[in-house]
Amino acid sequence: RLWDWLILAQAEICDDDSDGMEPEAVNERLSRVKILWNDVRAHENTVQSVHQAGLALLNPNSGEKVQNLSHSLQELNQRWEHVKYQTEQQVLELERTVNQAQELNQEIQDLLLWIDEVEAQLSTNGLCEAAQTAQERVRVHLVSIEVRGLRRRSYC
């Protein structure tokens, strides 16, 4: 059962399709990987117990059976370490992705607020009617700032 669980866990880890995902899908993937991470931590004692029991069974005089058991324990440990490492890395990467998306969203919201403020200023100054596009409005706004002798702010 442990072996089957490890294979399924590896398959779940390898099923990382988070690149290019929508934020909701990234959050969903993060939730699934966190559940897997909790499962990994819950299986820690079981894997250690199996490994210790296997080591106790190793008897140098048993020949081929010892080699098979030794190989199986080694493979179990490799899979286990891989699952632990990859799961933790995916949790960290997905959390970073969610944070970056939230920061980007906040920057976009701030930019939209700034654009609304600029349009409001341009409207009150009577400059907005002459400019038809947002790009023209920003240019007119920056020109009006320069004309008034104010410092030009970089918004990029």
C-alpha positions in Angstrom: 0.0 0.0 0.0 2.8 2.4 0.9 4.5 1.7 -2.4 1.2 2.3 -4.3 0.8 5.6 -2.5 4.3 6.7 -3.3 3.7 6.0 -7.0 0.4 8.0 -6.9 2.1 10.8 -5.1 4.9 10.9 -7.7 2.3 11.0 -10.4 0.5 13.9 -8.7 3.8 15.8 -8.3 4.8 15.2 -12.0 1.4 16.6 -13.1 2.5 20.1 -12.6 0.7 22.2 -15.2 0.8 25.5 -13.3 2.6 27.4 -16.0 0.2 29.8 -17.7 -2.7 28.9 -15.4 -5.3 31.4 -14.3 -5.0 32.6 -10.7 -8.0 30.5 -9.6 -6.4 27.3 -11.1 -3.1 28.1 -9.4 -4.9 28.4 -6.1 -6.6 25.1 -6.7 -3.4 23.4 -7.6 -1.8 24.9 -4.5 -4.6 23.5 -2.4 -4.1 20.0 -3.9 -0.3 20.1 -3.4 -0.7 21.3 0.2 -3.0 18.3 0.8 -0.4 16.1 -0.7 2.3 17.7 1.4 0.2 17.0 4.5 -0.1 13.4 3.4 3.6 13.2 2.8 4.3 14.4 6.4 1.7 12.0 7.7 3.5 9.0 6.0 6.9 10.0 7.4 6.8 7.7 10.4 5.5 4.8 8.3 8.3 5.1 5.8 10.9 5.3 8.6 9.4 2.2 10.2 9.4 0.2 7.0 12.9 1.3 6.3 14.1 0.3 9.8 12.3 -3.0 9.7 13.9 -3.7 6.3 17.3 -2.9 7.6 16.8 -5.2 10.6 15.9 -8.0 8.2 19.1 -7.6 6.2 21.4 -10.5 7.1 24.7 -10.7 5.3 24.4 -14.5 5.0 21.1 -14.5 3.1 22.5 -13.9 -0.4 20.1 -12.9 -3.2 17.2 -12.1 -0.9 19.3 -9.6 0.9 20.3 -7.9 -2.3 16.7 -7.7 -3.4 15.6 -6.3 -0.1 18.5 -3.9 -0.1 17.6 -2.7 -3.6 13.9 -2.3 -2.6 14.8 -0.3 0.5 17.1 1.9 -1.6 14.4 2.5 -4.2 11.8 3.2 -1.5 14.2 5.8 0.1 14.9 7.4 -3.3 11.2 7.7 -4.2 10.4 8.9 -0.7 13.0 11.6 -0.8 12.0 12.7 -4.3 8.3 12.9 -3.2 9.1 14.9 -0.1 11.5 17.3 -2.0 9.3 17.8 -5.0 6.1 18.4 -3.0 7.7 21.0 -0.8 9.2 22.7 -3.8 5.9 22.8 -5.5 4.2 24.3 -2.5 6.8 27.0 -2.3 6.7 27.7 -6.1 2.9 27.9 -6.2 2.8 30.2 -3.1 5.3 32.4 -4.9 3.2 32.4 -8.0 0.0 33.3 -6.0 1.9 36.2 -4.3 3.3 37.5 -7.6 -0.2 37.4 -9.1 -1.7 39.3 -6.2 1.1 41.9 -6.4 0.5 42.3 -10.1 -3.2 42.6 -9.6 -2.6 45.3 -7.0 -0.3 47.2 -9.3 -2.9 47.0 -12.1 -5.6 48.3 -9.7 -3.2 51.2 -8.6 -2.6 52.0 -12.3 -6.3 52.1 -13.1 -6.9 54.4 -10.1 -4.1 56.7 -11.4 -5.6 56.7 -14.9 -9.0 57.7 -13.4 -7.4 60.5 -11.4 -5.5 61.7 -14.5 -8.7 61.7 -16.6 -10.5 63.5 -13.8 -7.8 66.2 -13.7 -7.8 66.5 -17.5 -11.5 66.9 -17.5 -11.4 69.6 -14.9 -8.7 71.4 -16.9 -10.6 71.2 -20.1 -7.8 69.2 -21.7 -9.6 65.9 -21.9 -11.9 66.9 -24.8 -9.0 67.5 -27.1 -7.4 64.1 -26.5 -9.3 61.1 -27.7 -7.2 58.1 -26.5 -5.8 57.3 -23.1 -2.3 57.6 -24.6 -3.1 61.1 -25.9 -4.6 62.0 -22.5 -1.5 60.9 -20.6 0.7 62.9 -23.1 -1.4 66.0 -22.6 -1.3 65.6 -18.9 2.5 65.2 -18.9 2.8 68.3 -21.1 0.6 70.3 -18.8 2.7 69.3 -15.8 5.9 70.4 -17.7 4.2 73.6 -18.6 3.4 74.3 -15.0 7.0 73.6 -14.1 6.2 70.6 -12.0 8.5 67.5 -11.9 7.6 64.8 -14.3 6.9 61.5 -12.6 7.8 58.2 -14.1 5.0 55.7 -14.1 6.8 52.8 -15.7 
